[in-house]
Amino acid sequence: MQLASLLPQDIREKYVAGEAKDTAPVIDLLALGYSNLLGKGRCPEIPFVARARYARHDGERKITETGGVIERAA
């Protein structure tokens, strides 16, 4: 699954178009019912913050390569 597909479409379009450069979108995987970030899918080309309980090395690498951050929840 693509993480960008979890963002609402209007917010996703704003960041992809480059209209919002001062903040990064937050994808809260726990609120969406996911606890693991696996890294099998494609990562959006924009930096973002992902909140997850667990993250595999591949997922973490893909997010940090684009300038994003992973927030680990307890």
CHARMM internal coordinates of N, CA and C (Angstrom, degrees):
IC EDIT
DIST 1 N 1 CA 1.4434
DIST 1 CA 1 C 1.5248
ANGL 1 N 1 CA 1 C 108.51
DIST 1 C 2 N 1.2920
ANGL 1 CA 1 C 2 N 115.77
DIHE 1 N 1 CA 1 C 2 N 143.38
DIST 2 N 2 CA 1.4486
ANGL 1 C 2 N 2 CA 120.19
DIHE 1 CA 1 C 2 N 2 CA 175.99
DIST 2 CA 2 C 1.5190
ANGL 2 N 2 CA 2 C 109.20
DIHE 1 C 2 N 2 CA 2 C -85.90
DIST 2 C 3 N 1.3131
ANGL 2 CA 2 C 3 N 116.03
DIHE 2 N 2 CA 2 C 3 N 133.04
DIST 3 N 3 CA 1.4597
ANGL 2 C 3 N 3 CA 119.53
DIHE 2 CA 2 C 3 N 3 CA -179.56
DIST 3 CA 3 C 1.5217
ANGL 3 N 3 CA 3 C 111.52
DIHE 2 C 3 N 3 CA 3 C -65.46
DIST 3 C 4 N 1.3166
ANGL 3 CA 3 C 4 N 117.32
DIHE 3 N 3 CA 3 C 4 N -32.58
DIST 4 N 4 CA 1.4663
ANGL 3 C 4 N 4 CA 119.67
DIHE 3 CA 3 C 4 N 4 CA -179.53
DIST 4 CA 4 C 1.5240
ANGL 4 N 4 CA 4 C 111.60
DIHE 3 C 4 N 4 CA 4 C -62.99
DIST 4 C 5 N 1.3310
ANGL 4 CA 4 C 5 N 117.73
DIHE 4 N 4 CA 4 C 5 N -25.66
DIST 5 N 5 CA 1.4634
ANGL 4 C 5 N 5 CA 120.04
DIHE 4 CA 4 C 5 N 5 CA 179.77
DIST 5 CA 5 C 1.5264
ANGL 5 N 5 CA 5 C 111.64
DIHE 4 C 5 N 5 CA 5 C -71.23
DIST 5 C 6 N 1.3382
ANGL 5 CA 5 C 6 N 117.69
DIHE 5 N 5 CA 5 C 6 N -14.14
DIST 6 N 6 CA 1.4594
ANGL 5 C 6 N 6 CA 120.97
DIHE 5 CA 5 C 6 N 6 CA 178.07
DIST 6 CA 6 C 1.5236
ANGL 6 N 6 CA 6 C 112.64
DIHE 5 C 6 N 6 CA 6 C -83.25
DIST 6 C 7 N 1.3326
ANGL 6 CA 6 C 7 N 116.83
DIHE 6 N 6 CA 6 C 7 N -14.18
DIST 7 N 7 CA 1.4631
ANGL 6 C 7 N 7 CA 120.58
DIHE 6 CA 6 C 7 N 7 CA 176.03
DIST 7 CA 7 C 1.5223
ANGL 7 N 7 CA 7 C 109.62
DIHE 6 C 7 N 7 CA 7 C -80.63
DIST 7 C 8 N 1.3251
ANGL 7 CA 7 C 8 N 118.65
DIHE 7 N 7 CA 7 C 8 N 146.65
DIST 8 N 8 CA 1.4574
ANGL 7 C 8 N 8 CA 119.59
DIHE 7 CA 7 C 8 N 8 CA 172.82
DIST 8 CA 8 C 1.5337
ANGL 8 N 8 CA 8 C 110.34
DIHE 7 C 8 N 8 CA 8 C -59.48
DIST 8 C 9 N 1.3125
ANGL 8 CA 8 C 9 N 116.93
DIHE 8 N 8 CA 8 C 9 N 145.93
DIST 9 N 9 CA 1.4621
ANGL 8 C 9 N 9 CA 121.22
DIHE 8 CA 8 C 9 N 9 CA -171.84
DIST 9 CA 9 C 1.5257
ANGL 9 N 9 CA 9 C 112.99
DIHE 8 C 9 N 9 CA 9 C -60.12
DIST 9 C 10 N 1.3291
ANGL 9 CA 9 C 10 N 118.72
DIHE 9 N 9 CA 9 C 10 N -40.00
DIST 10 N 10 CA 1.4597
ANGL 9 C 10 N 10 CA 119.68
DIHE 9 CA 9 C 10 N 10 CA -178.70
DIST 10 CA 10 C 1.5313
ANGL 10 N 10 CA 10 C 111.53
DIHE 9 C 10 N 10 CA 10 C -65.95
DIST 10 C 11 N 1.3250
ANGL 10 CA 10 C 11 N 117.13
DIHE 10 N 10 CA 10 C 11 N -37.78
DIST 11 N 11 CA 1.4657
ANGL 10 C 11 N 11 CA 120.94
DIHE 10 CA 10 C 11 N 11 CA 178.16
DIST 11 CA 11 C 1.5213
ANGL 11 N 11 CA 11 C 109.70
DIHE 10 C 11 N 11 CA 11 C -70.63
DIST 11 C 12 N 1.3213
ANGL 11 CA 11 C 12 N 117.51
DIHE 11 N 11 CA 11 C 12 N -43.07
DIST 12 N 12 CA 1.4549
ANGL 11 C 12 N 12 CA 121.70
DIHE 11 CA 11 C 12 N 12 CA 179.42
DIST 12 CA 12 C 1.5187
ANGL 12 N 12 CA 12 C 111.33
DIHE 11 C 12 N 12 CA 12 C -59.10
DIST 12 C 13 N 1.3248
ANGL 12 CA 12 C 13 N 117.37
DIHE 12 N 12 CA 12 C 13 N -44.97
DIST 13 N 13 CA 1.4634
ANGL 12 C 13 N 13 CA 121.24
DIHE 12 CA 12 C 13 N 13 CA -179.51
DIST 13 CA 13 C 1.5182
ANGL 13 N 13 CA 13 C 111.90
DIHE 12 C 13 N 13 CA 13 C -64.86
DIST 13 C 14 N 1.3367
ANGL 13 CA 13 C 14 N 116.99
DIHE 13 N 13 CA 13 C 14 N -35.86
DIST 14 N 14 CA 1.4592
ANGL 13 C 14 N 14 CA 120.90
DIHE 13 CA 13 C 14 N 14 CA 179.51
DIST 14 CA 14 C 1.5247
ANGL 14 N 14 CA 14 C 111.11
DIHE 13 C 14 N 14 CA 14 C -63.70
DIST 14 C 15 N 1.3223
ANGL 14 CA 14 C 15 N 117.17
DIHE 14 N 14 CA 14 C 15 N -42.85
DIST 15 N 15 CA 1.4613
ANGL 14 C 15 N 15 CA 120.76
DIHE 14 CA 14 C 15 N 15 CA -178.73
DIST 15 CA 15 C 1.5219
ANGL 15 N 15 CA 15 C 111.77
DIHE 14 C 15 N 15 CA 15 C -75.47
DIST 15 C 16 N 1.3167
ANGL 15 CA 15 C 16 N 118.23
DIHE 15 N 15 CA 15 C 16 N -37.83
DIST 16 N 16 CA 1.4616
ANGL 15 C 16 N 16 CA 120.86
DIHE 15 CA 15 C 16 N 16 CA 179.62
DIST 16 CA 16 C 1.5260
ANGL 16 N 16 CA 16 C 110.47
DIHE 15 C 16 N 16 CA 16 C -67.11
DIST 16 C 17 N 1.3298
ANGL 16 CA 16 C 17 N 116.72
DIHE 16 N 16 CA 16 C 17 N -36.97
DIST 17 N 17 CA 1.4612
ANGL 16 C 17 N 17 CA 120.76
DIHE 16 CA 16 C 17 N 17 CA 179.49
DIST 17 CA 17 C 1.5243
ANGL 17 N 17 CA 17 C 112.17
DIHE 16 C 17 N 17 CA 17 C -74.62
DIST 17 C 18 N 1.3203
ANGL 17 CA 17 C 18 N 117.53
DIHE 17 N 17 CA 17 C 18 N -12.51
DIST 18 N 18 CA 1.4569
ANGL 17 C 18 N 18 CA 120.84
DIHE 17 CA 17 C 18 N 18 CA 179.15
DIST 18 CA 18 C 1.5148
ANGL 18 N 18 CA 18 C 114.28
DIHE 17 C 18 N 18 CA 18 C 85.51
DIST 18 C 19 N 1.3292
ANGL 18 CA 18 C 19 N 117.67
DIHE 18 N 18 CA 18 C 19 N 14.14
DIST 19 N 19 CA 1.4640
ANGL 18 C 19 N 19 CA 121.10
DIHE 18 CA 18 C 19 N 19 CA -179.08
DIST 19 CA 19 C 1.5283
ANGL 19 N 19 CA 19 C 111.90
DIHE 18 C 19 N 19 CA 19 C -74.33
DIST 19 C 20 N 1.3079
ANGL 19 CA 19 C 20 N 117.87
DIHE 19 N 19 CA 19 C 20 N -29.07
DIST 20 N 20 CA 1.4643
ANGL 19 C 20 N 20 CA 121.92
DIHE 19 CA 19 C 20 N 20 CA -178.68
DIST 20 CA 20 C 1.5240
ANGL 20 N 20 CA 20 C 108.61
DIHE 19 C 20 N 20 CA 20 C -113.62
DIST 20 C 21 N 1.3195
ANGL 20 CA 20 C 21 N 115.99
DIHE 20 N 20 CA 20 C 21 N 97.19
DIST 21 N 21 CA 1.4619
ANGL 20 C 21 N 21 CA 120.15
DIHE 20 CA 20 C 21 N 21 CA -177.22
DIST 21 CA 21 C 1.5177
ANGL 21 N 21 CA 21 C 112.74
DIHE 20 C 21 N 21 CA 21 C -106.14
DIST 21 C 22 N 1.3278
ANGL 21 CA 21 C 22 N 118.24
DIHE 21 N 21 CA 21 C 22 N -12.62
DIST 22 N 22 CA 1.4583
ANGL 21 C 22 N 22 CA 120.63
DIHE 21 CA 21 C 22 N 22 CA -175.15
DIST 22 CA 22 C 1.5314
ANGL 22 N 22 CA 22 C 113.48
DIHE 21 C 22 N 22 CA 22 C -87.63
DIST 22 C 23 N 1.3163
ANGL 22 CA 22 C 23 N 118.46
DIHE 22 N 22 CA 22 C 23 N -14.06
DIST 23 N 23 CA 1.4592
ANGL 22 C 23 N 23 CA 122.45
DIHE 22 CA 22 C 23 N 23 CA 179.44
DIST 23 CA 23 C 1.5216
ANGL 23 N 23 CA 23 C 110.10
DIHE 22 C 23 N 23 CA 23 C -132.49
DIST 23 C 24 N 1.3172
ANGL 23 CA 23 C 24 N 115.75
DIHE 23 N 23 CA 23 C 24 N 167.58
DIST 24 N 24 CA 1.4662
ANGL 23 C 24 N 24 CA 121.37
DIHE 23 CA 23 C 24 N 24 CA 176.09
DIST 24 CA 24 C 1.5186
ANGL 24 N 24 CA 24 C 108.18
DIHE 23 C 24 N 24 CA 24 C -118.63
DIST 24 C 25 N 1.3258
ANGL 24 CA 24 C 25 N 117.78
DIHE 24 N 24 CA 24 C 25 N 142.19
DIST 25 N 25 CA 1.4633
ANGL 24 C 25 N 25 CA 119.30
DIHE 24 CA 24 C 25 N 25 CA 177.62
DIST 25 CA 25 C 1.5226
ANGL 25 N 25 CA 25 C 110.56
DIHE 24 C 25 N 25 CA 25 C -69.32
DIST 25 C 26 N 1.3221
ANGL 25 CA 25 C 26 N 115.50
DIHE 25 N 25 CA 25 C 26 N 149.87
DIST 26 N 26 CA 1.4634
ANGL 25 C 26 N 26 CA 122.02
DIHE 25 CA 25 C 26 N 26 CA 179.29
DIST 26 CA 26 C 1.5216
ANGL 26 N 26 CA 26 C 108.11
DIHE 25 C 26 N 26 CA 26 C -111.37
DIST 26 C 27 N 1.3238
ANGL 26 CA 26 C 27 N 115.62
DIHE 26 N 26 CA 26 C 27 N 125.88
DIST 27 N 27 CA 1.4593
ANGL 26 C 27 N 27 CA 121.50
DIHE 26 CA 26 C 27 N 27 CA 175.61
DIST 27 CA 27 C 1.5196
ANGL 27 N 27 CA 27 C 106.89
DIHE 26 C 27 N 27 CA 27 C -109.92
DIST 27 C 28 N 1.3193
ANGL 27 CA 27 C 28 N 116.14
DIHE 27 N 27 CA 27 C 28 N 106.98
DIST 28 N 28 CA 1.4620
ANGL 27 C 28 N 28 CA 121.66
DIHE 27 CA 27 C 28 N 28 CA -178.69
DIST 28 CA 28 C 1.5252
ANGL 28 N 28 CA 28 C 108.31
DIHE 27 C 28 N 28 CA 28 C -92.63
DIST 28 C 29 N 1.3135
ANGL 28 CA 28 C 29 N 115.84
DIHE 28 N 28 CA 28 C 29 N 96.51
DIST 29 N 29 CA 1.4615
ANGL 28 C 29 N 29 CA 120.71
DIHE 28 CA 28 C 29 N 29 CA -176.94
DIST 29 CA 29 C 1.5206
ANGL 29 N 29 CA 29 C 112.20
DIHE 28 C 29 N 29 CA 29 C -65.91
DIST 29 C 30 N 1.3227
ANGL 29 CA 29 C 30 N 118.02
DIHE 29 N 29 CA 29 C 30 N -32.82
DIST 30 N 30 CA 1.4642
ANGL 29 C 30 N 30 CA 120.96
DIHE 29 CA 29 C 30 N 30 CA 179.93
DIST 30 CA 30 C 1.5269
ANGL 30 N 30 CA 30 C 111.15
DIHE 29 C 30 N 30 CA 30 C -64.70
DIST 30 C 31 N 1.3173
ANGL 30 CA 30 C 31 N 116.76
DIHE 30 N 30 CA 30 C 31 N -40.93
DIST 31 N 31 CA 1.4636
ANGL 30 C 31 N 31 CA 120.38
DIHE 30 CA 30 C 31 N 31 CA 179.02
DIST 31 CA 31 C 1.5239
ANGL 31 N 31 CA 31 C 111.60
DIHE 30 C 31 N 31 CA 31 C -67.76
DIST 31 C 32 N 1.3344
ANGL 31 CA 31 C 32 N 116.50
DIHE 31 N 31 CA 31 C 32 N -24.13
DIST 32 N 32 CA 1.4617
ANGL 31 C 32 N 32 CA 121.10
DIHE 31 CA 31 C 32 N 32 CA 179.55
DIST 32 CA 32 C 1.5285
ANGL 32 N 32 CA 32 C 112.80
DIHE 31 C 32 N 32 CA 32 C -91.73
DIST 32 C 33 N 1.3415
ANGL 32 CA 32 C 33 N 116.53
DIHE 32 N 32 CA 32 C 33 N 1.54
DIST 33 N 33 CA 1.4493
ANGL 32 C 33 N 33 CA 120.37
DIHE 32 CA 32 C 33 N 33 CA 176.30
DIST 33 CA 33 C 1.5164
ANGL 33 N 33 CA 33 C 115.09
DIHE 32 C 33 N 33 CA 33 C 94.83
DIST 33 C 34 N 1.3257
ANGL 33 CA 33 C 34 N 118.33
DIHE 33 N 33 CA 33 C 34 N 10.90
DIST 34 N 34 CA 1.4611
ANGL 33 C 34 N 34 CA 122.46
DIHE 33 CA 33 C 34 N 34 CA 178.88
DIST 34 CA 34 C 1.5200
ANGL 34 N 34 CA 34 C 108.62
DIHE 33 C 34 N 34 CA 34 C -113.03
DIST 34 C 35 N 1.3278
ANGL 34 CA 34 C 35 N 117.10
DIHE 34 N 34 CA 34 C 35 N 143.03
DIST 35 N 35 CA 1.4636
ANGL 34 C 35 N 35 CA 119.37
DIHE 34 CA 34 C 35 N 35 CA 176.49
DIST 35 CA 35 C 1.5160
ANGL 35 N 35 CA 35 C 111.62
DIHE 34 C 35 N 35 CA 35 C -116.76
DIST 35 C 36 N 1.3358
ANGL 35 CA 35 C 36 N 117.89
DIHE 35 N 35 CA 35 C 36 N -20.84
DIST 36 N 36 CA 1.4530
ANGL 35 C 36 N 36 CA 122.42
DIHE 35 CA 35 C 36 N 36 CA -178.48
DIST 36 CA 36 C 1.5126
ANGL 36 N 36 CA 36 C 111.72
DIHE 35 C 36 N 36 CA 36 C -107.68
DIST 36 C 37 N 1.3141
ANGL 36 CA 36 C 37 N 116.33
DIHE 36 N 36 CA 36 C 37 N 140.46
DIST 37 N 37 CA 1.4594
ANGL 36 C 37 N 37 CA 123.07
DIHE 36 CA 36 C 37 N 37 CA 170.46
DIST 37 CA 37 C 1.5213
ANGL 37 N 37 CA 37 C 105.46
DIHE 36 C 37 N 37 CA 37 C -110.64
DIST 37 C 38 N 1.3337
ANGL 37 CA 37 C 38 N 116.68
DIHE 37 N 37 CA 37 C 38 N 108.48
DIST 38 N 38 CA 1.4582
ANGL 37 C 38 N 38 CA 120.39
DIHE 37 CA 37 C 38 N 38 CA -170.01
DIST 38 CA 38 C 1.5190
ANGL 38 N 38 CA 38 C 113.89
DIHE 37 C 38 N 38 CA 38 C -88.91
DIST 38 C 39 N 1.2999
ANGL 38 CA 38 C 39 N 119.14
DIHE 38 N 38 CA 38 C 39 N -42.42
DIST 39 N 39 CA 1.4501
ANGL 38 C 39 N 39 CA 121.00
DIHE 38 CA 38 C 39 N 39 CA -179.25
DIST 39 CA 39 C 1.5084
ANGL 39 N 39 CA 39 C 114.23
DIHE 38 C 39 N 39 CA 39 C 96.77
DIST 39 C 40 N 1.3224
ANGL 39 CA 39 C 40 N 118.14
DIHE 39 N 39 CA 39 C 40 N 16.00
DIST 40 N 40 CA 1.4558
ANGL 39 C 40 N 40 CA 120.71
DIHE 39 CA 39 C 40 N 40 CA 179.56
DIST 40 CA 40 C 1.5225
ANGL 40 N 40 CA 40 C 112.56
DIHE 39 C 40 N 40 CA 40 C -82.93
DIST 40 C 41 N 1.3119
ANGL 40 CA 40 C 41 N 117.05
DIHE 40 N 40 CA 40 C 41 N -29.25
DIST 41 N 41 CA 1.4554
ANGL 40 C 41 N 41 CA 120.90
DIHE 40 CA 40 C 41 N 41 CA -176.46
DIST 41 CA 41 C 1.5126
ANGL 41 N 41 CA 41 C 113.09
DIHE 40 C 41 N 41 CA 41 C -88.10
DIST 41 C 42 N 1.3239
ANGL 41 CA 41 C 42 N 114.49
DIHE 41 N 41 CA 41 C 42 N -171.78
DIST 42 N 42 CA 1.4544
ANGL 41 C 42 N 42 CA 120.37
DIHE 41 CA 41 C 42 N 42 CA 178.44
DIST 42 CA 42 C 1.5155
ANGL 42 N 42 CA 42 C 109.32
DIHE 41 C 42 N 42 CA 42 C -92.22
DIST 42 C 43 N 1.3048
ANGL 42 CA 42 C 43 N 114.54
DIHE 42 N 42 CA 42 C 43 N 149.18
DIST 43 N 43 CA 1.4533
ANGL 42 C 43 N 43 CA 121.98
DIHE 42 CA 42 C 43 N 43 CA -178.82
DIST 43 CA 43 C 1.5212
ANGL 43 N 43 CA 43 C 108.49
DIHE 42 C 43 N 43 CA 43 C -102.53
DIST 43 C 44 N 1.3346
ANGL 43 CA 43 C 44 N 118.80
DIHE 43 N 43 CA 43 C 44 N 140.04
DIST 44 N 44 CA 1.4582
ANGL 43 C 44 N 44 CA 119.48
DIHE 43 CA 43 C 44 N 44 CA 177.45
DIST 44 CA 44 C 1.5233
ANGL 44 N 44 CA 44 C 110.87
DIHE 43 C 44 N 44 CA 44 C -63.30
DIST 44 C 45 N 1.3103
ANGL 44 CA 44 C 45 N 116.28
DIHE 44 N 44 CA 44 C 45 N 154.74
DIST 45 N 45 CA 1.4623
ANGL 44 C 45 N 45 CA 121.92
DIHE 44 CA 44 C 45 N 45 CA -176.33
DIST 45 CA 45 C 1.5179
ANGL 45 N 45 CA 45 C 112.38
DIHE 44 C 45 N 45 CA 45 C -80.16
DIST 45 C 46 N 1.3073
ANGL 45 CA 45 C 46 N 117.23
DIHE 45 N 45 CA 45 C 46 N 2.87
DIST 46 N 46 CA 1.4633
ANGL 45 C 46 N 46 CA 121.01
DIHE 45 CA 45 C 46 N 46 CA 179.62
DIST 46 CA 46 C 1.5230
ANGL 46 N 46 CA 46 C 108.77
DIHE 45 C 46 N 46 CA 46 C -107.81
DIST 46 C 47 N 1.3285
ANGL 46 CA 46 C 47 N 118.11
DIHE 46 N 46 CA 46 C 47 N 147.25
DIST 47 N 47 CA 1.4611
ANGL 46 C 47 N 47 CA 119.22
DIHE 46 CA 46 C 47 N 47 CA 176.51
DIST 47 CA 47 C 1.5278
ANGL 47 N 47 CA 47 C 110.44
DIHE 46 C 47 N 47 CA 47 C -70.15
DIST 47 C 48 N 1.3056
ANGL 47 CA 47 C 48 N 116.68
DIHE 47 N 47 CA 47 C 48 N 140.70
DIST 48 N 48 CA 1.4572
ANGL 47 C 48 N 48 CA 120.96
DIHE 47 CA 47 C 48 N 48 CA 179.08
DIST 48 CA 48 C 1.5173
ANGL 48 N 48 CA 48 C 109.46
DIHE 47 C 48 N 48 CA 48 C -150.40
DIST 48 C 49 N 1.3188
ANGL 48 CA 48 C 49 N 115.28
DIHE 48 N 48 CA 48 C 49 N 168.83
DIST 49 N 49 CA 1.4579
ANGL 48 C 49 N 49 CA 122.68
DIHE 48 CA 48 C 49 N 49 CA 178.57
DIST 49 CA 49 C 1.5265
ANGL 49 N 49 CA 49 C 107.57
DIHE 48 C 49 N 49 CA 49 C -107.45
DIST 49 C 50 N 1.3165
ANGL 49 CA 49 C 50 N 116.46
DIHE 49 N 49 CA 49 C 50 N 125.92
DIST 50 N 50 CA 1.4638
ANGL 49 C 50 N 50 CA 121.57
DIHE 49 CA 49 C 50 N 50 CA 177.50
DIST 50 CA 50 C 1.5245
ANGL 50 N 50 CA 50 C 108.13
DIHE 49 C 50 N 50 CA 50 C -112.31
DIST 50 C 51 N 1.3173
ANGL 50 CA 50 C 51 N 115.85
DIHE 50 N 50 CA 50 C 51 N 127.95
DIST 51 N 51 CA 1.4708
ANGL 50 C 51 N 51 CA 120.95
DIHE 50 CA 50 C 51 N 51 CA 176.00
DIST 51 CA 51 C 1.5193
ANGL 51 N 51 CA 51 C 107.96
DIHE 50 C 51 N 51 CA 51 C -104.16
DIST 51 C 52 N 1.3320
ANGL 51 CA 51 C 52 N 115.48
DIHE 51 N 51 CA 51 C 52 N 121.63
DIST 52 N 52 CA 1.4644
ANGL 51 C 52 N 52 CA 120.76
DIHE 51 CA 51 C 52 N 52 CA -179.35
DIST 52 CA 52 C 1.5201
ANGL 52 N 52 CA 52 C 109.16
DIHE 51 C 52 N 52 CA 52 C -149.24
DIST 52 C 53 N 1.2992
ANGL 52 CA 52 C 53 N 115.61
DIHE 52 N 52 CA 52 C 53 N 158.41
DIST 53 N 53 CA 1.4551
ANGL 52 C 53 N 53 CA 120.08
DIHE 52 CA 52 C 53 N 53 CA 177.26
DIST 53 CA 53 C 1.5316
ANGL 53 N 53 CA 53 C 109.80
DIHE 52 C 53 N 53 CA 53 C -79.34
DIST 53 C 54 N 1.3298
ANGL 53 CA 53 C 54 N 116.63
DIHE 53 N 53 CA 53 C 54 N -42.00
DIST 54 N 54 CA 1.4554
ANGL 53 C 54 N 54 CA 121.94
DIHE 53 CA 53 C 54 N 54 CA -179.16
DIST 54 CA 54 C 1.5257
ANGL 54 N 54 CA 54 C 108.89
DIHE 53 C 54 N 54 CA 54 C -130.28
DIST 54 C 55 N 1.3240
ANGL 54 CA 54 C 55 N 116.17
DIHE 54 N 54 CA 54 C 55 N 149.89
DIST 55 N 55 CA 1.4629
ANGL 54 C 55 N 55 CA 121.03
DIHE 54 CA 54 C 55 N 55 CA 176.00
DIST 55 CA 55 C 1.5215
ANGL 55 N 55 CA 55 C 108.99
DIHE 54 C 55 N 55 CA 55 C -143.83
DIST 55 C 56 N 1.3012
ANGL 55 CA 55 C 56 N 116.12
DIHE 55 N 55 CA 55 C 56 N 129.45
DIST 56 N 56 CA 1.4627
ANGL 55 C 56 N 56 CA 119.89
DIHE 55 CA 55 C 56 N 56 CA 175.22
DIST 56 CA 56 C 1.5168
ANGL 56 N 56 CA 56 C 109.03
DIHE 55 C 56 N 56 CA 56 C -76.36
DIST 56 C 57 N 1.3086
ANGL 56 CA 56 C 57 N 114.55
DIHE 56 N 56 CA 56 C 57 N 161.81
DIST 57 N 57 CA 1.4636
ANGL 56 C 57 N 57 CA 120.59
DIHE 56 CA 56 C 57 N 57 CA -177.08
DIST 57 CA 57 C 1.5319
ANGL 57 N 57 CA 57 C 111.26
DIHE 56 C 57 N 57 CA 57 C -59.22
DIST 57 C 58 N 1.3213
ANGL 57 CA 57 C 58 N 118.32
DIHE 57 N 57 CA 57 C 58 N -41.89
DIST 58 N 58 CA 1.4616
ANGL 57 C 58 N 58 CA 121.71
DIHE 57 CA 57 C 58 N 58 CA -179.40
DIST 58 CA 58 C 1.5271
ANGL 58 N 58 CA 58 C 111.64
DIHE 57 C 58 N 58 CA 58 C -62.59
DIST 58 C 59 N 1.3174
ANGL 58 CA 58 C 59 N 116.41
DIHE 58 N 58 CA 58 C 59 N -42.73
DIST 59 N 59 CA 1.4609
ANGL 58 C 59 N 59 CA 120.16
DIHE 58 CA 58 C 59 N 59 CA 179.02
DIST 59 CA 59 C 1.5086
ANGL 59 N 59 CA 59 C 112.17
DIHE 58 C 59 N 59 CA 59 C -65.39
DIST 59 C 60 N 1.3152
ANGL 59 CA 59 C 60 N 115.61
DIHE 59 N 59 CA 59 C 60 N -42.56
DIST 60 N 60 CA 1.4607
ANGL 59 C 60 N 60 CA 119.96
DIHE 59 CA 59 C 60 N 60 CA 179.55
DIST 60 CA 60 C 1.5270
ANGL 60 N 60 CA 60 C 110.98
DIHE 59 C 60 N 60 CA 60 C -65.17
DIST 60 C 61 N 1.3126
ANGL 60 CA 60 C 61 N 117.14
DIHE 60 N 60 CA 60 C 61 N -40.40
DIST 61 N 61 CA 1.4652
ANGL 60 C 61 N 61 CA 121.51
DIHE 60 CA 60 C 61 N 61 CA 179.33
DIST 61 CA 61 C 1.5283
ANGL 61 N 61 CA 61 C 111.38
DIHE 60 C 61 N 61 CA 61 C -63.32
DIST 61 C 62 N 1.3223
ANGL 61 CA 61 C 62 N 117.21
DIHE 61 N 61 CA 61 C 62 N -43.96
DIST 62 N 62 CA 1.4615
ANGL 61 C 62 N 62 CA 120.73
DIHE 61 CA 61 C 62 N 62 CA -178.85
DIST 62 CA 62 C 1.5260
ANGL 62 N 62 CA 62 C 111.32
DIHE 61 C 62 N 62 CA 62 C -62.84
DIST 62 C 63 N 1.3170
ANGL 62 CA 62 C 63 N 116.56
DIHE 62 N 62 CA 62 C 63 N -40.53
DIST 63 N 63 CA 1.4615
ANGL 62 C 63 N 63 CA 120.17
DIHE 62 CA 62 C 63 N 63 CA -178.46
DIST 63 CA 63 C 1.5216
ANGL 63 N 63 CA 63 C 111.06
DIHE 62 C 63 N 63 CA 63 C -70.76
DIST 63 C 64 N 1.3124
ANGL 63 CA 63 C 64 N 117.47
DIHE 63 N 63 CA 63 C 64 N -43.77
DIST 64 N 64 CA 1.4679
ANGL 63 C 64 N 64 CA 119.73
DIHE 63 CA 63 C 64 N 64 CA -178.18
DIST 64 CA 64 C 1.5239
ANGL 64 N 64 CA 64 C 111.99
DIHE 63 C 64 N 64 CA 64 C -71.06
DIST 64 C 65 N 1.3208
ANGL 64 CA 64 C 65 N 118.87
DIHE 64 N 64 CA 64 C 65 N -26.38
DIST 65 N 65 CA 1.4691
ANGL 64 C 65 N 65 CA 120.99
DIHE 64 CA 64 C 65 N 65 CA 176.77
DIST 65 CA 65 C 1.5232
ANGL 65 N 65 CA 65 C 111.76
DIHE 64 C 65 N 65 CA 65 C -64.77
DIST 65 C 66 N 1.3174
ANGL 65 CA 65 C 66 N 117.50
DIHE 65 N 65 CA 65 C 66 N -29.83
DIST 66 N 66 CA 1.4686
ANGL 65 C 66 N 66 CA 120.51
DIHE 65 CA 65 C 66 N 66 CA 178.81
DIST 66 CA 66 C 1.5226
ANGL 66 N 66 CA 66 C 112.42
DIHE 65 C 66 N 66 CA 66 C -90.16
DIST 66 C 67 N 1.3358
ANGL 66 CA 66 C 67 N 116.61
DIHE 66 N 66 CA 66 C 67 N 1.12
DIST 67 N 67 CA 1.4638
ANGL 66 C 67 N 67 CA 120.17
DIHE 66 CA 66 C 67 N 67 CA 179.41
DIST 67 CA 67 C 1.5130
ANGL 67 N 67 CA 67 C 113.33
DIHE 66 C 67 N 67 CA 67 C 95.64
DIST 67 C 68 N 1.3237
ANGL 67 CA 67 C 68 N 117.64
DIHE 67 N 67 CA 67 C 68 N 7.98
DIST 68 N 68 CA 1.4504
ANGL 67 C 68 N 68 CA 121.93
DIHE 67 CA 67 C 68 N 68 CA -179.07
DIST 68 CA 68 C 1.5187
ANGL 68 N 68 CA 68 C 112.67
DIHE 67 C 68 N 68 CA 68 C -85.67
DIST 68 C 69 N 1.3250
ANGL 68 CA 68 C 69 N 114.71
DIHE 68 N 68 CA 68 C 69 N 177.21
DIST 69 N 69 CA 1.4559
ANGL 68 C 69 N 69 CA 122.38
DIHE 68 CA 68 C 69 N 69 CA -176.83
DIST 69 CA 69 C 1.5163
ANGL 69 N 69 CA 69 C 108.89
DIHE 68 C 69 N 69 CA 69 C -136.22
DIST 69 C 70 N 1.3390
ANGL 69 CA 69 C 70 N 116.02
DIHE 69 N 69 CA 69 C 70 N 146.52
DIST 70 N 70 CA 1.4601
ANGL 69 C 70 N 70 CA 120.96
DIHE 69 CA 69 C 70 N 70 CA 173.72
DIST 70 CA 70 C 1.5180
ANGL 70 N 70 CA 70 C 107.86
DIHE 69 C 70 N 70 CA 70 C -109.22
DIST 70 C 71 N 1.3239
ANGL 70 CA 70 C 71 N 115.76
DIHE 70 N 70 CA 70 C 71 N 126.41
DIST 71 N 71 CA 1.4732
ANGL 70 C 71 N 71 CA 121.97
DIHE 70 CA 70 C 71 N 71 CA 173.54
DIST 71 CA 71 C 1.5210
ANGL 71 N 71 CA 71 C 107.20
DIHE 70 C 71 N 71 CA 71 C -101.00
DIST 71 C 72 N 1.2962
ANGL 71 CA 71 C 72 N 116.07
DIHE 71 N 71 CA 71 C 72 N 121.64
DIST 72 N 72 CA 1.4707
ANGL 71 C 72 N 72 CA 120.10
DIHE 71 CA 71 C 72 N 72 CA -179.43
DIST 72 CA 72 C 1.5344
ANGL 72 N 72 CA 72 C 109.17
DIHE 71 C 72 N 72 CA 72 C -90.36
DIST 72 C 73 N 1.3096
ANGL 72 CA 72 C 73 N 114.59
DIHE 72 N 72 CA 72 C 73 N 127.91
DIST 73 N 73 CA 1.4608
ANGL 72 C 73 N 73 CA 120.60
DIHE 72 CA 72 C 73 N 73 CA 179.30
DIST 73 CA 73 C 1.5145
ANGL 73 N 73 CA 73 C 108.92
DIHE 72 C 73 N 73 CA 73 C -97.79
DIST 73 C 74 N 1.2857
ANGL 73 CA 73 C 74 N 115.85
DIHE 73 N 73 CA 73 C 74 N 148.32
DIST 74 N 74 CA 1.4707
ANGL 73 C 74 N 74 CA 120.33
DIHE 73 CA 73 C 74 N 74 CA -179.82
DIST 74 CA 74 C 1.5029
ANGL 74 N 74 CA 74 C 111.77
DIHE 73 C 74 N 74 CA 74 C -84.56
END
COOR INIT
IC SEED 1 N 1 CA 1 C
IC BUILD
